[in-house]
């Protein structure tokens, strides 16, 4: 805390209570970069002497997250104190001209968040790729899908995996939107009203690799909606991952027997040697609740704050890093697990498969025998009940039984045996589901081709974002080196027309 001017001595317990130092190391490199860009701009705007700026830049070039004073109040003061120790107060004391911790901290958070979002989006893309690779192996692998946890209709495992691929695609779209909103530079807003010094905000935004300036100075320092927008997107992602984990947990149980998880992602009981517990997936499922909790905590902290800067913001940032770490880990595990999941190949023989052709039997009565669908639905429900009462399945359905049940429901009907048989062959049923987005092998192959193209496009987009970030870091380093060696190049033209 800054004392000795307006304030007297600070209590050590108060300083420890309000300090963010334990959470700041993540922002250290961003804060150092911010100070470098700011000093370059101060030199170019002739706000400080070039020789003084060169000394400050030389001192900043020596700093990193590994050598800053861990006892300083926060990372911002740690950087400033390191520069003062190197240059003295008459030179280093100008580092903070036209800059506040208010605009500096939100700039640093946005810079670090941009890197972490790029990392998470690449992880998400890896997981999507693993889903596609697994789906390509299971275009013809029949599984049962459930509604209300009751056997419903047959699909393929590839079709199921593509449903999660598409959900993750929407997650990626949301994260790209959050990245766009985070990639705006607040630096130069100062405490809340900018400054009387003739600074160039667009220059620092360019040096730091932002796409544009976050213009209004009150909005620049007083908004954290970019944090809760990111958290909201990551919370939805966490929910989607949790639902996939839940499916695999249930389906890996002997009662369902749909999949078998790879040994290296499971554990056994300390007392029951027969157990194969899906503990990794259970942890992913549990951590989804952390993401939701962190989002609610951050939103609740923001909802009643007055405009501009409040130290409550400091309590929100760790919630952001918690969820980025959480989702990075979960995505990494899933991307490695999915290609190694084993799928049961005899699902048609399982008891649960006994009645999943019932829907198609009702459809068959409509298409081939001109029965109204609601009547066909009633007839089908009645003979399913009759078969269940006699402990039989659709495989035991005969034309005679079907005719009797239809007559009992006021319908005169004679159905061919081959029409019944066609509705009980799950593989043939799936082949008939050729509607856009359906599970037929023909439609799945089309979908796989289209989604592989989407993966390639997204990879290109993320590679371009990474290149832009790397280019801006290289440009900043080169400019620092040039000025710190007391050369005086003309300020380069801004590369982005928006700036």
N, C-alpha and C positions, 0 to 999 in steps of 0.2 A: 504494500500500500504506500502511496505517496504521502509522506508526512514531512513536517519541518516547515511548511509554508502555512497553509490555511489550518492544518491540523497539528495537534501535538503528538506525543508518542502513542503508538498503537499497542493494544494488549496482544500478547502472543497467542492466547487462545482464540481471540477474535480473528486474528490474521490466519490462523490455521483453519478455522471454521469456514471462512469465506474464500480461501485460496483454491484455485483450480489447478495448481501445479501438478498434482498427481495424474490429472487427465490430459495435461497439455502436451506431453511429449509427441503425441500423434500429429500435432499442428506445428511442431518446431521448424521443420524444413520449409513449410509454407510461409511461416512468419518471417524467416530469414529471407526468402525470395521476395516477399512483399516489401521488406525494408530495402532490398537491393533495387527493386523497380522504382520505389519511391525516391530514393536518393538520385538515381539516374534522371528521373523527371525533375527533381529540384535543381540539378546541375543544368539541364537543358533549358529550364525556364529562368535560369540566372537568379534563382532564389537563394542559393548558396554558392560559394566560390568553388570553382572546379577543383582546386587543390585540396580544399577541405572535403569535398565529396569523394575525391580519390582516396583519401585516408580512411574515410568511413567505409567505403566499398572494400578496401583492402582488409579492414578489420572484419567486415561481414563475411568475406570470403573464407575466413578461418573458422567460422562457426558452423556447427551442425548439431543435430539432435543428440549426438553422443558426448558433446563437451560443454553444453550449457549448464549453468549453475542450477542444480536441482533444488536449492534452498530459496531461490527467488520466489517472489509472490506468484508470478505467472510467467509463461513463456515469453510474453511481450517484454516484461521488465528484465528477464534474463538476457534477452538479446541486447536490449539497450544498455544494460550494465556491462556486458562484455565489450561493447563498442566504446563505452566511456572509459573502461579500464585500459583500452588499447590506444585511444586517441586523446583522452583528456576532455574535460567538460567544455572547453571553448570550441572544440571541433565536434566531438560526439554529441554534445548537448543540442546540436541542430538536427539530429536524426528525427526528432519528433515534430519538427515544423510541419504544420498543415496536415497533421495525422493524429487520430485519436485511437485509443484501444477499441472504441466502439465500432469504427469502420474497419479497423485492422482485424479484429477477431472474426467478424462475419465474413470478411474476405478470405481469411485462412480456412474457415470451415467449408466455404464453398469450393476452394481449391482442393482440399483434401477429399471432400465428398465427391467431386468430379472424378478423381482417381479411383475411389472405392466403387463408385457406380460403374465405371468402365470395367473394373475387375469383376464385379458381380454379374454384369451383363455378359461378359465372356464366359463365366461359369455357367450362366443360364443357357447360353448357346451350346456349351459342351453337353449339358444335360439333354437339351433338345436333340443334339446329334446322337447321343447314346440311345434315346428313345427311337429315333428313326432306324438306327442300325439294328436294334433289337426287333423292331416291327418288320423289317425286311426279312427276318428269319421266320416270321410267324404269320405270313399272309394267309395261310390255309389252316392255321391252328385254331380249332374250335374251342371256345370257352362259353360258359354260361354267364349272362349278366343278370343282375338282381335289381328289383325295386322293392323297397321296404324289407330288404334282406331276404326276400322270397325269390326263388328261381323264376325268371321272367322270359327271356328270349335268348337264343343263341347268337353269338357274334364271333369274331376272331380276336385273338390276342393283339394282333396288329391294329385292328380297329379301336380297341380299348386304349392302346398306347398313343394312338393319334389324337384321342380325345384330350389326353394330358399334354401332348405336344402343342395343341392349339391353345389350351388354357395358358401355358407358359409363354406362348407367343404374345398373348394379350398382356401378360406381366411384363414382357420385354418392351412392348409399346409404352406401357405406363412409365417404366424406368427411363426410357428415352425422353419422354415428356418431362419427367422430373429433372433429368440431366440438363435439358434445355433451359429450364427455369433456374437451376442452380448456377449455370454457367454465365452469370452476369456479375459485373464487378462493382461492389459498393465503395471501393477505396476512393477517398476524396470527399466523401460525405462528412468526414471528421466526426465530431460529437453528435451532430444532427443537422447543422445549418451550413455546411461546407466551410469556407474560410475566405478571408480577405486577400490571402496570397494568390498570385496568378497561376495556380496549378493547372496541369493538363491531365484530366481524368482519363481521357481516351488513350493517352500514351501509356499510363500504368496498366490499364486494362489490356492493351495489346501485349506489353512485355510479360504479363502474367498469363497470357493464353486464353483470356476470356473472349466470348463472342461479341460482347457489347458491354456498355456501362449500365448499371442499375441507376437510373437517372435521378429520381426524386430523393433528396438527401434524407428526409424523414423515413421514407419507405426503406431506403438502403440500410440504415442502421437499426430500424425498429421492426423489421419483418423477419419472421422465422417460418413463414409458411412453406418455404422450400424444404425445410426439415420435415415438417409433418406431412407434406406431399410425398416425400421420399419414403417416410415411415409407412404411410398409407399403402403405397404401391408394394412395399416389401411385406407388409402385413397380409395383403391379398395373396402375394406369392407364398408366404408361409402357410396360409390356409390351404392353398392348392397342393403344396407339398405334403401337408398333414393328411389330406384326404387320400392322396396316393399311398402314403405310408399306411393309413388305416386299411385300405383295400388289401395291400400285400400282407399285412398282419393277419387279417381275417382269412384271406385265401390260402395262407400257408398253414393254417390249422388243419389237422387230420379230418375234421368234420367237413371242411370244404375241399381240401386237397387239390386246389387249382394250380398252385405254384409251390415250388420249393426254393427257399432262399439259400444263397451260397454260404457254406460253413463259416467263411471268414467274416461274415457280417452277422453272425448269430452267437449264442452262448448256450451252455447247458446249465442245469441246476446243480447246486452244491450237494443236494441230497437225492434228487431224482434223475438217474443217469439216462433215462430215455428222452429227456426234454431237449428240444431245439428251440430256444427262445429268440424272438425277433427283437432283441434289445436295442440295436442301432436305430431301427425304425421307430421304436417306442420313444427314444430320446428325441428324434426329429419331430415326432408328433407332440411331445411335451414342449419343446422349444418354440413351436409355433405360438403357444400361449404367451411366451415371453415377448415375442414380437408384438402381439396384440396389446399386452400390458404396457410395454414401452410407448406404443403409439398413444394409448389412452392417457398415460401419465404426461406425455409431452403436450398433447392437445389440451388437457385440463390445466396445465401450468400456463399456457398461452391465453386461454379464453378470456380471462378477466384482467389482463395487463393493460395499463395505460399506454398510449402511443410513445414511440421512441424507445430508448435503451433502458432495460432493467436487468439487474443481476440475476433475476429468475432465469434469463436465457442461458446462463452458465450451467444451470442444473439440467437443461434439456439436452445439451450436446452429448453427454455420455450415453443417453438413451439412443441417440442416433448411431453411435459407434457400436453399441451393444447389438442392435438389430443388423447392421452390416456384417459384423463378425458372425452372428448367428446364421444368417442366410448363406454366407459364403461357405461355411462348414457343411450345412445341410445339402447344398447343391453339389459340392465336391463328393460327398458320400454317395448321393443318388446316382451321379454320373458313372461312378465305378461299380455300383451295385447292379443297375438295371441290365447290362449286357450279360450278366451271369445268373440271372433268374431262370430257373427251369420251369417249364410249363407242362402240366399233365397232358398227355396225348390221347387219353382214353376217356375224355369227359363224357362222351355219349353213353358210356356204360354205367355211369354213376346214377344212383337213385334219384338225385335231384334233377336229372335230365328228363325224367319220365314224362313230364307234362308241358315242357317248354314249347312244344309244337302246337299247343292248343290254339294260340292266336291264328296260326296259319290254317288250321282246320276250319275255324270260323270264316276266315277269308275265302277258303276254298268253296264253302257252301254258298257264299255270295257270288263268287266268280263263275262257278260251274253249274250251280243248281238254282240260281236266281232267288235265293233266300235273302230277305232284308237283313242287314247286318245285325240289328239289335235282336232279331229273332234267332239268327245264327249264333250270336253270343250266348243267348239263353240256352239253346240246345246244347252247345258245347259245354257250358258250365254244368248242365244236368248230367251229361254222360261222364264228365270228369269226376263228379261226385259219386256216380254209380261205380266207376272203376276204383276210386279210392276206397269205397266201402267194401269192395271185394278184394282189396289189396293188390290191385292190378295197375298197369300204366297204359299210356296211349298205344304202346306196342301190342296190347291185347285187345284193342278196339276192333270190332267186327262190323261189317255193314248191317248185320241183323240188329245188333245192339243200338247202333246209331238210328236205324229206322224206327225201332221201338221208342227210343227217347224222343224222337221227333214227333211221333204220333201222340205220345203223352202230352206234348206241348202244342197239339193241334195242327201239326204240319205233316203232310203226306210226303215221304221222301225215300228214295232208293239211291244209295251211294255206291259207286264202284270201289272195290277193295284197293285197286291200284291208286285211286285218288287219296285214300287214307294213308297208304304206305308213303306216298310222296311227301306228306306233311309230317311224317315222323323221322325222316332222314335229315338230321341237322345240317350236314354239309350241303345237301342240295337246297335246303331252305335258305341258307346264307347266300348261295349263288344267285338266288332270285332277288335279293335285296340290292338292286342295282341303282337305286335312287341316289342322287347327289348326296354325298356324305354318309352313305350306307356302308355295310361291312362286306359286300361281295368282293371277292379277290380282284375282279376287274376294276372296281371303284377304288379299292385300297391301293392298287398299283398306280393309278392316276394320281391319287392323293400323295403318295410317297414321292413321285416325280416332282409335283408342284411344291411340296414342302422342302425338298432338297434344294430347289431353286431359291426358296425363301431364305434358307440357311445361308446360302452363298451370298445373297444380297445383304443380309444382316452382318455377316462377317466382314464384308467390304465396308459397311457403314462404321462398324466398331474399329476397324483398322485405320480408317481415316481419322476418327476421333483421337486415337492413340498417336497417330503421326502428327496431328496438329499440336497435341500437348508436348510431344517430344521436341518438335521444332521450336515451340515457344520457350521451352527450358534451355535449349541450346542457344537461342538468340539472346536470352537474358544473360547467360553465362558469358557469351562472347562480348556483350556490351559492358558487363561488369569488368571483365578483364581489360578491355580497351580503356575505360575511364580510370580504373585503378592504376594503370600504368601512365596516367597523366596525359594521355592523348585526347584530342578533342575532335572526334568525328562529328560531322553534321548529323543531326537527328534523322534517322531513316524515315521514309514515308510510311504512313500507316498501311498495313497490308489489307485490312478489312474495310470495305466501303461503308459498313454500318458504323465504324468507329470514326 
